Amino acid sequence: MITNASWGWAGNSSDDETYTFFRTAGSRWNNGLIRAINAENIAITGEVNSVIDGSDCFDELGEEHYRGPHCISIFYCKNITFSGYTVKDSANWSHSVFYSENVCMDNVTVEAGHDGIHMTASKNITVKNSNFYTGDDCIAGTANVNVYVNNCELNLNR
């Protein structure tokens, strides 16, 4: 099992209450249409024209008093594959990846929503052959190790 302690970054301090919600896998802020916590060898894959539609779910108790759940929320996971689908109108981040390792995103499209993929304290991440047309950051995060991005289209008009 992966734990906060194994990552050793400044945001892990147990007395740092500022970002407790960020580190708590079950918190309301970390809700997702699809969630995985402490999982290994998982894949979210799609066939041609596959779409995960977040429908811009409104949540008045959410971040900024309107953001709903993330589309895909991953916590403390290993060996993750995202491929072959489109995320449309995510109410928050399309892909939220925390404290995870060996993540591969290939041939994914994000249309609207907020961040395309946001990774925190994760390692060995590859994002390739993907397209991001977001309302905020295309690829974002902090305290990650070994991040490789190749052949991606970021926030360009079609």
FENUR-V293239 format. One record per backbone hydrogen bond with DSSP energy under -0.5 kcal/mol. CO is the residue of the C=O (numbers start at 1). NH is the residue of the N-H. If there is no record, write none. Layout:
CO/NH, CO/NH
This chain:
3/6, 4/7, 4/8, 9/12, 10/13, 13/16, 15/17, 17/20, 19/22, 19/23, 20/23, 20/24, 23/25, 24/27, 27/30, 28/31, 31/70, 34/73, 36/75, 39/78, 42/81, 43/45, 44/83, 47/50, 50/86, 51/53, 52/54, 52/88, 54/57, 59/62, 62/65, 63/66, 63/67, 66/59, 70/33, 71/34, 72/74, 72/96, 73/36, 74/98, 75/38, 77/101, 78/41, 79/42, 80/104, 81/44, 82/106, 83/46, 85/109, 86/52, 86/88, 87/111, 88/54, 88/55, 89/56, 91/68, 92/114, 93/71, 94/72, 95/97, 95/118, 96/74, 96/98, 97/120, 98/76, 100/123, 101/79, 102/80, 103/126, 104/82, 104/106, 105/128, 106/84, 107/84, 107/85, 108/131, 109/87, 110/112, 110/133, 111/89, 113/135, 114/136, 115/94, 117/140, 118/97, 119/142, 120/99, 122/145, 123/102, 124/103, 125/148, 126/105, 127/150, 128/107, 130/153, 131/110, 132/155, 133/112, 137/116, 138/117, 140/119, 142/121, 145/124, 146/125, 146/148, 148/127, 150/129, 152/154, 153/132, 153/155
